[in-house]
Amino acid sequence: MARPKSAPAVELPEVNFSDYGGVRCLHLGTEWIQGSMIMDAPYDIELEYVQRMMAWLLFTDPARLTRFHAMQLGLGAGTLTKFCRKKLRVTTTAIELNPQVLHACRGWFKLPADDSKLRVVIADAAEEIRDPMWHGVVDALQVDLYDHEAAAPVLDSAEFYADCRRLLSDEACMTVNLFGRSSSYERSVEKMVEAFGIDAVWAFKPTREGNTVVLAQRTPSRPKREVLMERAEFIQSRWGLPATKWLRAFKPLQTKLSA
């Protein structure tokens, strides 16, 4: 079962869902979509930006996945957590502030019960990730922390990203969903660069909906394009993610700034 921490001190929004065209969406008391699920394929990833949150696979030798630990900050509709546990079959931890979100994921979004390779921690992510038990043991960190108004990330300081970096093993990556005004995006990226270094940061072009996924490496590297394409083709054939298309929209931040 989920491991609770101290009760949240803030008032948390009500959680509800809506169905349309075979897709179920999670809402936090507003019309904003906080996650979705294809009802006939509950462990697939439907939204484009959420698919891109898996871009850390481009930097991962598939043989390493048997020993992998993936962590999500923010459960949403459980999409990334379910994909990592059920499709990739890796050890998976999710940290979520709102207990109602966990109940919704278990009741409406097919999130499996905790087991030896899956656990959900009900806690404030900013506090939980400072626990030394997590430091250096996370191989893929996925950060999608938005409030019910989806205006800007809830946690978005250089100190927070430095705490995230401490979680990562040497070859690990962090992916972050950024959304909102361009000025908010630029400030967020600057804070990531402060924590990780500019050589470590990669970014996608925005999706049609305005989501921009940014990736930061614990140890910067520049794989050759043919290596990335080989990985992308494997990812696409093995797990059905559109990884070959990612390479047309995904570049090191230094390259983007000098273009």
Secondary structure, DSSP 4 states (H G I P E B T S, - for coil): --EE-SPPSSPPPP-EEEEETTEEEEESSSSS--EEEETTBTTS--SHHHHHTTGGGGGS-GGGGGG-EEEEES-TTSHHHHIIIIIS--EEEEEES-HHHHHHHHHHS-PPPPBTTEEEEES-HHHHTTSGGGTT-EEEEEE--B-TT-SSBSS--HHHHHHHHHHEEEEEEEEEEE-S-HHHHHHHHHHHHHHH-GGGEEEEPPPTTS-EEEEEESS-----HHHHHHHHHHHHHHH---HHHHTTTEEEHHHHHH-
